[in-house]
Amino acid sequence: QRSSRCLPLHCVWLEQMNRHVLQGLRSVERRLQCSAAPSQTSSSFAWFAVVGTAGASALLLANGPVSCYYEEGPDGSVDRLRRWSLRSWNIQSGNSPGFHLRTVNPVLERYLEKFAAGLGGEAGASVLVPLCGKSVDMPYLCEQGFRVVGVEGVLRPILELKSEQRMRLKEFNDRTVFRLSGGAWVAAPSFELATEFKGARAGCVFKTGPHGTGYYSDFPSVWHGKIRAGGRKTVPLHVLQTDMFEVTPELVKASTFEERGTFDMVYDRGALESVPPSARESYVASTSRLLRQGGRMLLVVLDYDQAQVPIDPSGRRWSPPPFSMHEAEVRRLFPAQEWDVELLGKQVEANGLTAGNPSFHGVHVLEATYLLTKKSATYDPSSNSRGASRSYLLAGLASLGLVGALSSRCLA
């Protein structure tokens, strides 16, 4: 069976809707019992249930076979990293993906002072860089005195960061694997004895190690390094090798220099826009829990007519990503009651997307930069959009059921 996390968003809504419909039906049945005979109540309830369920099934089937933008892992979980590995980093050695900038992002240089104003103490503000790849912006931030943690799930860009930045990045020699033990993260892999290979397992490798032959956990892990920030001062650059959606404050506290588990700043260039629309709320929730109250996010996204580069729900097409992020969508994901949202500027995309990606030929693409300040400690953006959509769909199904119930009365 498919994990519900792997269903398209509309399918997940319909699954949840069925449960809400049944709860509503029980309430309707109790009310009908107050004003109708038992046989009439039973008949009305049955018709309501049948037509409502049929409506849900029809809506689900109308959307075609269930498909998953991300692949399933060996244990049935969602495997986002395999897609990123095969699509973005499965290229000839010595080359880089189109989204990788070989120089520091001019937008970061332009707005860094405003981005960091008043944040951090003597040790320097801490910065989280989601889906960091091998971005040269990370060592640049360190050289400006910021302490940086990148999150990257694919091994290749981490190794290339180590190689390409070897003159700046020191002590970035090996990684430490972490595992959960008694509800806490500890710096040691888990182990399960196995005399023979019994198939692939998510986050594990089969090998002979210090505990014998079997399955050793290989995920999540952290790479620790240092960058010189002038004089004799060095600042940490750590890279968490894991799925960004799975990073928690507890893992951050256990594996990196950031003992609070939350950061002063988040620098997102190309991360949110690479996530399919159905997963945006989850990504924002994952990122928000890692940003302290009063912290800031510098968000750099692309804005274009999505209809010119249509979204393939199955994910078979190579583009998009990057997905379009209009200002209205940014403000929906970061609502005013929880965030201060400031549009810093828009400019024509100048990093080669329209020239290098055939899907974007002839498309007018803007690069928009936002400064987001977190007002409160917690926020679940899915509650607004999903709740409203679910309510509309529930109302539609209830109407279908009501029509069926009324029809049964008319026919009786």
N, C-alpha and C positions, 0 to 999 in steps of 0.2 A: 504494500500500500504506500501511496505517496504521503510524505509528511505534509501536514496542513501548511507549514511554512513555505512549501514549494508551490502552492497553488497561486494562480493569478489573483490579484486583489479582489476582483469581482466574485471569484469563486469562494474565497474566504468569507466575504460578506454574506454570500448566500448560505454557506454552512452555518454561520452564526445566526442568520436570519431564521432558519428553520427552528432553532432552539427558542428564539424569541416568539415566533408564531405559535409554537405549541404552548408556551406559557400564557400567551394572550388568549388562546383558545380555551384553556382551562378557566380563565377568568370569565370569558364570555359564557361558557357553559354554566358557571355558578350563577351568573346574572339571569340567564334564561330560565333557570330552575325556579326563580322567584315569580315568573310571570307566565309560564307555559307548562303544559302537561309533560310528564316524563317522556312520552313517546315523541312529542313534538320537539322537545329539547334534544333528544338523541338524534333525531333526523336532521335538525338544523346544524347541530355540532358536527355530525358526520359529513354533511355536504360542505360545510365551511372548511373542514380539515382536508377533504379530498381535493376541492378546487384550489385551496391555498397551496397544498403540496404540489399539485399539478402545475400551478403557476411557477413555483420555485424551480421545479424540474425543467419546465420549458425554457425559462430564462437561462438556466445553466447550460442546457443542451444547445441553445441558440448561439452560444458563444464558442461552440466547437469543442474539440477534444482538449482536455486539460494539458497544458504544457508549462514548462518551467524555464524562466529566463536564466536561472543558474542551475547547474547540474546537481544531482543528488550524490552525496558521499556514499561510501560503502555501507554505512549504518543507516542510510535513509535520511540523513540530515542534509541541509542545504550546503553545497560546496561552492562558495563564491570565488575562492582562490584559484580553483582550476580554470575557471573562465578567464580570469585576469591573467593567469600564467600563459594559457594557450593563445589568447587573443592579443595581449599587449606585449608580452615578453618572449614569445616564440619566434624570434627573428634571428637573422644571421649575426654571429659574433662580431663585435666591433660596431654594430649599429645600435641605435636607440629608437624607442617609440616616438611617434610624431609629437606627442604631448610633452616630451622631455626638452627642457630648455638648457642649452649648454652654458648660458651665462645667467647671472642673477636676474630675476624678474624685475624689470623696471618699475612695475606697479608697487612691488614691495619696497624698493628703494624710495619711491616717491612718497609713500604714506607711512613709512615705518615710524617716524617721530610721533605722528598723531596716534598711530596704532598702540604704541607703547607708553604714551604719556601718563605718568603717575603710577605705573604698575611696577611691582618688584622692589626689592630692597637692595642692600649692598651686594647680595649674592647674585643679583640680576633676575629679571623676570623669567619664568618658565614658559616655554612655548611647545604646544603640541602641533605636529604636522601629520594629519591623517593621509593615508595612501601616498606616502612620501616618495616612493620609488628611490631614485638616486639623486634627488634634487640638490643642486648646488646652493639653493637657498638656505639649506640647513647649516653647512659650515659658515656661510656668510653671516647668518644670525648669531652663531657662536662667536665669530670674530667681532661682532658688535657688543658682546658681553651677555648675550642671552643663553640660558640653559635650554637645550632642545631635546625633545623626544619625538622621533618619527615612528609611525606605525606602517608596516609593510608586510603583506602576507606572502609575497613571492621571494624566493631566495636569490634569484639572479641579480636583481637591482641592488640588493644589499652587498653582494660580493663585488659588483662593479663600483659601488660607492667606495668600498674599502680599497679597491685597486686604483681608481681614478683620483681619489683624494688622499692617497697615501702620504703625500708630503705635508698635508695639513692635519689629517686625522690620525691620531696616535693611539696605541694600545687597543685598537679595534681588531683584536686577533681572533677571538673565538666567541662563541655564544654560550649562554647558560640556559638550560631547559628548566622550566618550572612546571609543577603539578599541584593539584589541590590535595591537601591532606588534612582531614578533620575540619574542613571548611576554611582552611587557610592555605595561601600559596607558599610553597617551599621550593628552594633551588635544588631540585633533584628530579630526574625522570621517574615515571612510574614503570613498573615491570610486571609482565605476566609470563610465567614459564610456559614454554611450548616446545615440544621436541621436533615439530615439523610446521611448515608454513601452512596456515589455515585460511589464507585469503587476506586481501588488503584491509586495513583498519584505519579509519580516519585519525590523523594526528599521531600515528605510530609507525615504527619501522621494525621489521623482523631482522634480528641480527644476533650475533654472539658478543656479549659484553661482559662487564664485571660481575653481573649476577647470573650469568649463564646464557643459554640460547632461549630466545623468546621475543615478545613484543615490548619494545621500549617506547615510551612516549617521546615525541619529537617536537611537541608543540604545546603551548607557546614557548618562545624563547626570547632572550634579549641579548643584544650586542652592546657592549660598553666601550666608549671611546672618549677621547679628549681633543679639544681644539685650542690652540694658543690664541688668546684674546688680547695680546699686547703685553710687552714686558715679560715677566715671569708668570703671569696669570694664565691659568687654563680653565676652560669651562667644559662641562660634560656634553657629549652628544651620544645619546642612546637610541637604539632602534629596536622596537618591539616587533618581532616576527610573529604575526598572528593576524586574525581577521579583525578588522576595525570594529565590526558589529559586536564582537565578543569581549572587547576591552572594558574592564571595570576599574573603578577607583582602587579596589583592593589589589588587583594585579599591578596597577601602576605603583602603589605604595611598596609592594613587595619586591618589585623587579627593577625600579629605576631610582634616580636621585630624588624624585618628587614624593617626599614622605607624606604630603597631605592627600595625595591621590587625585588632586585636581590641579589644573594649570591656570596661570594668569592670562594666557593668550592661546588662541587657536588660529593657525594660518592655513586656510583651505584654498588652495589653487588647484582646480581640476578634480577635486575629490567628490563633492556633492553632485557636480554635473555628470559624473561618470556612473552614478547610481540610477537605476531605472526608476521612473516616477512612482511605481508601486512600493518602493522601498525607501523613499525619501524620508517619511516620518520616522522610520526606524533608525535611519542614519542620523537624523537630527537629534533624536532622543539619546543615541549612543554618544554623540559628540557633546551634547549639552551636559550630560552627567559628569563629563571630565573637565568642564570649565567652571571655575569658582564663581560665586556670586560677585558681580562687579567686574568680572573679567570680560575680555573683548575677543571678537573673532573678526579677522580680515578675510572676507569671502570674495573670491574672484571667480566669476562664472561667465558662460557664453549666453548670448541672447539673440535668437534668430527665429524665423518662422518654422515651427516644428513640422508643419504640413509639407514643407519642401524636402525634408529628410524624415520620412515617416518612421514611426516606432514599430518595430516588429516584436509583438508580445512574446514570441517564442525565443527571441534572442539569436536567431540564426544569422541575421544580417550583421555585418561588421560595424556599420554605423547607422544610427547613433549607438553608443556614446561618441562624443559628448552630447548630452541632451540639452535642450534649450531651457533656460531658467529666466522667465520673464519677471519683472519687478513684482507683479501681483503674486506670483508664486513664492518668491522670497518672503514677502510680507505675510503670506499665509502660513508658511512654515515657521516664521519667527514673529508671532503676533505681538501687537503693541503692548498688551498687558504684561508680557514677560520679557520683551526685548526693546531696546532703543535701536531703530534701524535707520542708518544714514547712507544714502547713495552718494558715494564719493565722486563717481564719474563713470562715463561710458566713452569708449573709443572703438574704432574699427579694429577687429582682430588682426594682429600683425605677426603671428607666430607660425604662419604657413599652413593653417588648416584648410583654407579655401583653395590653395594652390596644390597642396600635397594629397588631399583626400578627395577622390573623384565624387563621392557622395555629396560634397559641399561645393562643387563647382557651380558658380553662378548664384550662390546663396549669400545674402548680405548678413554677415555675422558681426555682432558687437561684443566687446569684452566689457563687462560691468563689474565694478568694485564696490563692495558694501562694507561698512564698519558697523558691527553688531555688538551691543553691550548688554550683558545678561543682567536683568533686574532681580530675578528671583532664583531660588536654589533648585526648584523642580518644575518640570513642565512636560506634559505628554501631548505633543502636537497631533497625535492620531485621534485624540478625543474629539477635536473639532470637526475635521473633514470626514473621518470615518463615521462618527456618530450621526452627522447630518445626512450623509449618503445612506446610511443604514436605515434611518428613520423614513426617508423617502421610499426606499425599496420596501420596507415593512408596510408602509401605507398602501403601496401598490398591491401587494399580496393580500392585505386585509380587504381591499376593495374587491379583488377577485373572489375571495371567499364569501364576502357579503353578497355579491351578485349571485353566487351559487346558492347561498342560504335562502335569499329572497325568491329565487327561481323555484326552489323546492316547495316553498310555501304557496306560490302561485299555482304550481302544478298539482298540489295536494287537493 
